């Protein structure tokens, strides 16, 4: 499993993010405080506080480089 921080601070970014993660046959979880939701659920994402970066857990050992390349526009460095 790999964990990165992402920023989804606009509606367009959320829609694009969900389209990108649904291309992979891998489980993704978004963690915000004590809430953990499926990153492929657009309604779940909108239930989170999107004003600050969120943790994304990627449950995959293979294809992590491909996933990271696809998700690069959303990843924030702290």
Residue, then its C-alpha position, 0 to 999 in steps of 0.5 A: x500500500x502507498x499513501x500520498x496527499x492529494x488536493x481536490x479543491x474544485x468540482x472539476x478536479x473531483x470529477x477528473x480524479x474519479x474518472x482517473x481512478x476508475x480506470x484502475x482495477x485497484x482499491x483507493x481509499x480517501x482518509x480525512x480525519x476519522x472518515x475513510x471513503x472509497x475514492x471511486x465514489x464521487x458522492x463520498x468525496x463531496x462529503x469530505x472537507x475538500x478545503x485541505x489536502x486529503x490522504x489517498x491510500x493506494x492498495x496496489x503493489x504492481x502498477x504503482x508507477x503508472x498510477x502515480x503518473x496518472x494522479x500526478x496533477x492531484x498530488x501535493x508535497x508537504 
